[in-house]
Amino acid sequence: MAKHPRTDWEKTVSELRKSPKAKQTDTPTNLSLDLDTLMPESGRVEDVANVSSLRLAEPDTLPQSAETPEGQPLRDFQSTLTNTPQERENTSNLLHFWERIPRYNCGDIQGVNNSTDVKQMGIVNYSFEDNGERYTLEMTPAQVRVETDGVQQTVFCYPDSTDELVELALIKIALDNGDILPPADISQKSAKGHSPLPSYGVHFTINQLMQQLKQWGRGRSHGALMQSLDVLNKCNLSVKSTSKGGINARGAILPELVSFEQNGFDAHDRNGFWTARFHPIISLGIHAGLYQQYNVFRVTQIKTHVGHAIIKMVILNGRNISEQTPYSLSLSYLQEATGLLNYKSPYHARRKFREHVKRLEAEGLLSKIEFIEKRRGKRVVDIEARMFASSSLVRDMKASHKRANILQQRRQVRASIEKTNG
C-alpha cells in the first residue's frame, strides 16, 4: 500500500520531538526572501511583526505575552488582514486539523443527543481521515445537572451545535483576549530531548459570550451558555493516529475553566472574569500556524448543523475555489468525514444533501451549484456537488491566502534571526 505524505499536524509534532540541540543546527526552509528589507532594525524576533511589509491589523491592546519572543505565534494568531475595524470584527480563525475532527457530530453518529440513562450515552469511537492519514476519535459524554420545570436532574450528553457556537465565540474572543497560560502542573517538565508545547487560552466574560452570539444572530440565554461551558469542560476528546508513531492528543474540549472570585464576583455574574484553556490540538494549531482566516459572521449565518459543516469544508479544503473553479464534495465523503446525513434511506440523504448545499447559495456564499449523480447501472449510488464561490467568498479566500503568506514570511525571518543568534 502506498504511503501517504505526512500531514501538517504530523510534520509539526515531528519538529517538536527534536532535541533543542538538533533544532539549532537545522537550516530553516524556504528562506528565499530579501532579508535585508524584512529584517527589523532591532534584530529582535518580537519586532518582526512591526516591519511595514509584514504588518497586519492587531488588537487595540496586545496581551503582554504576545509581545515577548515566546509570544510571537500568539501575535500571529491575533493578526488579521483587514482594512477596517468592522472587517476585523467579522474575522476569525479556523484551525485546520481541529475543524476536521467531527467532535460536534457524536449525537448524529450515535443516534442520540442526551439521556438520563448512562447506558444510552456510551463512549463514541469514530474513524475519520485528514490528508490521507486515518485517525480515531474517542468522545466521552459529559455528565451535567439541568433544570426542567423547576426540577433538577442529571443528564449525559454529547456536545451539540450550541456548544460549537460557544467554542467559535471563544476562539473569536481570543483574537483580542487570547493568552499563553502557565502549565496546569508547575512541576511538569518536558521529556528529555523534547520541546515543551505552549498552552493557550482565552480570558472572557459571560456577557462577552452573549454579545458575540447576539451579533451573529445566534443569541443564547445565560443558562444555556453556562450549560455549554459545563459540557465543553466535561466532554473528554481523544484523537489518535492509526499509523505507527502517530499522534495521541487527549483532554476535555476546554481542559480548564476558571472563574475569578474577587470584589464580590461569583460564578453567576455575567461580567465576572473567566479563563478557559484550549484543547492541546488547538494549542498546537496556534503554535504552528495551522489555521486560516475566514469571515465568521457569514459562516454563523448558516443555521443548520449540516450546512455549517459543509461551508467549513469548503473554506478549509477548497483553496482554489472561485467563480470559475469549483470545489467538489460528494455525499459519501461528507458522511464518512463527519458522520452526518447517514440516513437509512439513501434517497432521503441525497435530498437533504441538496437542500443544505442550496442554502449556502441562498446565503450568498456560493454563486452557483452543479449536482452530478453517480450511478451504478440505473441505480444512483452517490451525488456530488460542484460548488462555485460567490464574489464575496472569493475576496475572503484571497485575503486569507495573502495573510497566510505574510505570516509564513514572518516565521521565516524569525527563524533566520534565531539561527543567527543561536
Beta strands, then each sheet from edge to edge (+ up, - down):
strand 1: 91-95
strand 2: 114-115
strand 3: 124-130
strand 4: 133-140
strand 5: 142-148
strand 6: 151-157
strand 7: 178-181
strand 8: 199-205
strand 9: 236-241
strand 10: 248-252
strand 11: 256-259
strand 12: 273-277
strand 13: 291-295
strand 14: 327-330
strand 15: 366-376
strand 16: 379-389
sheet 1: 1+ 13-
sheet 2: 2+ 6- 5+
sheet 3: 3+ 4- 9+ 10-
sheet 4: 7+ 8- 12+ 11-
sheet 5: 14+ 16- 15+
end
